[in-house]
Amino acid sequence: MKNKNKLDPFCVVRQTTLNSVISCSGIALHSGGKVSLTLKPAEAGHGIVFKRTDIKGGGAEIPARWDRVVDTTMCTTLGNGEGVTISTVEHLMAAFAGCRIDNALVEVSGPEVPIMDGSAQPFVFLVECAGIKELDAPRRVIRIKKAVSVSDGDGMATLVPGKGLSVNFEIDFDSAAVSRQVLEVGLFNGSFKKELARARTFGFLHEVERLRAAGLARGGSLDNAIVISGDKVLNEDGLRYDNEFVRHKALDAVGDLYLAGAPVVGRFHGVCSGHAANNSLLATLFADPDAWEYDAITAEEENSMLTMAYVPKTVAKEVAATA
């Protein structure tokens, strides 16, 4: 008798959505106001779509796609033709990517997704509480066929062919609290939740003061960000990972790449890059039809990725040796 629980290795993997509706509320990072967030199931092919519930009438929906990005200052902001925007989408998008959610309606009561604790973990928790439901449609991926690269000032971002999505990121800050950090992580077998989800956004105290003077970061605090002053971390509880800073940059990249409209199958390499470079990389990718293909993923291929032996390669902060 065949094992009915064993998936045919040549069957295509199905799309997913949430199994139930779930809501939360939190603080908007820049306005400082309270905002409500509701995640709802959606049908196959719907994708991830944001909806501003404070906007009455039509025009309140914004598809979560790279070509709907209208600003990358301090966060990723999406917009539509009616001038409606939604900001700080990258942490939620990273959680959707890490949890393999293909379709969802995201209702937000204001112009920003709540910052929560500054990481993707609260959103992962919401998805896990809502549950994941398979849909009767094949899951398709963006398969990288050749290397594409962009430069943004001192930063650089590259995509090359590879199995699954792996992220290699490098940062280098003129602060002993951060210094140089390098991380390579493959998003296989639940590694997003373990390796990236809890990494929080970070900033320097002098930058926070400047942003607030400009009317930004009004909701920022030690409860939702790592704050650095000189060479010290001001948060009493310290860091969640020794190299939490580079892990958060990798988390941001995962969220920005999920704006491709489907999971990316390839290797991402970022060097001191941010939201602008991530979005420019997707624009460059889709401008070259020979660099990618839209393809179904088989259970055999996905199972091979899920069972890959994975050891994260990290280089912790480098401190110059003293005599």
Phi, psi and omega in degrees: 000135180288147175282109184292342181274351181271120183286136175304122186298344181255002175288148175284151177284142183271153172293162180229163170212184176282151180275339181205169178279141178214146184226161173204175175220157181193193183258138174282131186301314188270317181280333182082000181276163177281139181222142178257144181230131177231128177256127183235148175298156177216158183285166179300139180085354181289324185075191175267123181230132176266145178225123177277109182283349177274355178261117182274148180085198182280174175082013184267353184263143180223115176296142179277083182225152182301326182278004173255006177284125182246348179201144178231023179280112178072343180194179176259125182243130177259153178210166176234180184293344179270003179085008178278135181232159173218127187250166175058050183270348193294325182289320177293319178296323177296320178296318177299317179296313182293331180264000179063045175264119182267328187226130177194149170256123183251108179264129182230137185272012180196188185279003180224142168289137180301143184283339181055235180262011179090001180238187176263354186301316179301326179286324174299318179299317179299315180298317180296322178291322180288330183086161182242132183240132175280146180244160184273065178200145182290143175277127180250154183231161171264106184266121180285127183254334176208162186291139170228147185211149175224156175240146181217091184065239177275358184260162180210144178221138185221145170237133177227161179301149179181171177272133181063201174243123172237148184235127173243125185226143177230135173229158179208108181244149179277060178206131180296339179291334182244300181057218180259130178224141179229137180222137169233124183219137175258135182274068182239144167052048176078013184291335179301312182298321183282317191263333188234325194304324186273355182287127186265156172296157184216161178197165180264144186305317182294330177287321178300316180297320178293318180296319180294325177295334179267007179084015180246170176055030180292336179264001181286139179202177177291349177278343183226017178198154169273126180247130183247133175236112184065243180250019183237145171271125185278341181295126183300325182277358178071211185260152177276334174225153176300324181245048184299330184296309181289330177296323179290323177297323176294320177301314178302318181297319178300316179295317180294321180291334180289350173285001174297340181098356177194162179299138177271130175252103183170182180251127178256135175232120178240136177237107179052034181260166181220202185300322181297313180293321179300317180289320178297326179296317178294320178298319179294319179300308186285347175283347181243100183299338180277352185269351185205164172215149179263116193217150173285154177247130182274159177298325179298315180293316181294319179297324179294327178285321182292333182259005179298136174293126185229124174233117182296135177260118181229147171239111183291175182304134183263125179244130182301137180291141178253150182288000000 
